């Protein structure tokens, strides 16, 4: 009877862990993970959001599924994907944070992104949440409404960025607005700030999305009744 050596067992252990690293070793797969943090989506929607073909999106999703980072379900002729659990979202936040700490090229790119994205919110985390609950600031979720329904920052209002110009009348003009979207690499919040400032609003953006917010141990809302303690 063949006995597995300690070296062979160690090699097997590292090989299995490396499956996760290989699955994540693609810029588009990382982007797909970030998109799926926002909630379940069809292959067609994921392809549109990531600006790739449906065929390529399916191939990337297959690799993520083999590494058990995502799971799928069929509804008619459509396939829908979601993250297997919140630990995959945490993995994305930790990996991105580590890269930003270590890679000078990434630091330069994020600075360039920040310079053209409008001012950052002067407060974040618990301070922002408290001000939003008191009605002193308007937190604006500019992601698609399906993503807002899946999870959003407490007290946030939902106005997708492509509807913002037509719905500015829903926002009080006498309070500052803090817009957020999918996270630091998302451009929707920057676009929203530009629109708001064009029409005279005091606006800034929050780099955090739901993944970053939850990773810090802060609460999220998932339904209208979760926001009942918020002032209008």
N, C-alpha and C positions, 0 to 999 in steps of 0.2 A: 504493500500500500504506500502510495506516494504521500509524503508529508510536506506541506507548504512551508518553506523556510521563512524566517523573519524578514529577510530582504525582499522576498517575493510578496509577502503580505504588505509590507510598506509600499512597495511599488504599486500594488493594487489600490491601496488607499489613496495615494497621491494621484493616480490615474483617474479615479472617480471624482475627486475634487476638481481636477483639471477639466472635466466635462463642463463645469459651470463657466470656467474661464474661457474655454473655446467658444461656448455658445454666446458669451458676451463680447467676444473679440471681433466685433463688427460695429461700425458707427450706426448703421441703420437698425441693427437689432437693439442697440441701446436706445435709439430714438423710439422704436416700437414699444420698448418697456416703459419709457417715460409716458408715451401716449396711453398705454394700458393702465398706468397708475390712475388715470382719470375715470376708468370704468370700462366695462365690456364694450367691444366694438366688432363690427363685421370686418372681414378681410378687405372688402371694398372700401370701407371708411378708413381703415388703417393705411391702405395704399394711398388714398387721397391725402390723408394728413401727413404722411411721410414723403409724399411726392415721388412715389415709385409705382411701378406696374403692379397689378394684382398678382401676376405670376411670380414676381420677385418677392413681394410681401409674403406670399404663401410659402415660398422656399425659406425665408428667414424665420417665419413662424414655426415651420416644421422643426428647425434646429432648436428653437427655444422650447418647443414642446418635448423634444427628445431629452433635453436637459431638465425637464420637469419644472420649468420656470413659468410656463403658461399652460392653460388647458382650454379645450374647445368644446363647443356643442353645435349641433346642426339644427337649423330651423328652416324647414322647407329645403330650398336649394342654396341657402346661405349658411356659411360657417361663421360663428362668433367666437372670439377669443377673450380671455381674461387672465389676469395674474393668478397664480395658484393661491397666494396669500400675501399678507402685508409685508412679509420678510423680503419678498422680491423688490418691493418698492423701497424698503430700507437699504437693500443691497445697492440699488441705483444711487440713492443719496450718498451713501458711504463711498462708493466708487468715484462718483463725481467730485466729492469733497476732497478725497485723497489726491485725485488728479490735479485739482486746482491748487492744492498746497505744494505739489512737487514739480509741476511742469511749467516752466517759464513761458513757453509758447501759448499755453492755455490761459495763463494769467494775462498775457498781452491781449489775447482775443476777447476775454471777458471784460477787460477794461474798455476795449473799443466798442463792445456791445453796450456797455453801461453808458458810455459818453453820448451815444445817440438815442438813448431810450427814455430820456426825461429824468427828473430828479427822483431819487429814492425816497421812500416814505421816512419821515423823521422819527417814527416809532415802529416797533414790530412786536411780535409775540404777545405776552400778557398785557403790555401797555396798550397796544393797538386794540386788543380784544375788549379791554375795559372801556376805552374811549368809544368804541363802536357800540357797546351795550348802553352807554349813557347817551348815545345819539350825537356825540360831539364830532364824529367823523363818519363818512359814508365809505364802507368797504364794498368795492364793486368787483364782482366776478364776471369777467368778460369772455369766459370760455363758452362753448356751446351749451345750451340749456340741459342737455342730457348728462353732461359731465357735472354740472352744478347739482342736478338731482341725485347723482351717485354719492357725492360728498362735497362739502364746501366749508369755508371758514365760517364760524358762527357769526351771525348778524350780517352776513354778506348779502347784497342784492344781486340779482342775476340780470345782466343785460349783455348778450353776446356782442362782441365788438362790431360785427357787420350790421347790427341793428342800432348801434349807439346814436348815430346822427339823428335817426328818426324818433328816438325815445329820450332825448335829453330833458324833455319836460317832466320826466318822472324823478329827476334828481333835484334836490334843493340846492339853490345857487348860493346859499349863505354858509355852507359847510364844506370843508376840504374833502376831497375824494381820493381814496387810495385804491388803485386798480391792481388786480393780480390775475394771473392766468395759470399756466402749467408748471412754472418754475423759472429758474434763472435764465434758461436758454429760450424761453418762449417770448415771441415778439408781440403777441396780442395786447399785452398790458401797455407796452410802449406806444403802440398805435392808438390805444384808447386815451392815453395821457395827451398825445398830440391833438386828438379831436377835442378833448375837454378843454385844454388850454386855448384852442382856437376860438372856443365859444365863451371864454371868460371864466371858466371854473378854475379853482385852485386845486391842482391835481398832481399826484405823485404815484409812483408804482412800488409795489412790494415784490421783492425777488422771490420770496417763498411761494410755493404752490402747496397743494394738499399733502404731498409726500413729505416736503420739508417741514411743514407745520406739524404733522403727526409724528415725525421722527424726533422732534423736540419735546414730545410728550404733551402737546397741546390738543385740546378737544376739536373735533370736527362735527359738523351738523349734516344730517342726511335727509331731513324732512322738514316741512314747514313748522311743525310744532316744536322742533328743536330750537327755533329762534324766537320763541314766545317771550323770552325775557329781554328782548332787544327793543330799544326805543325806535320809533319810526324816524 
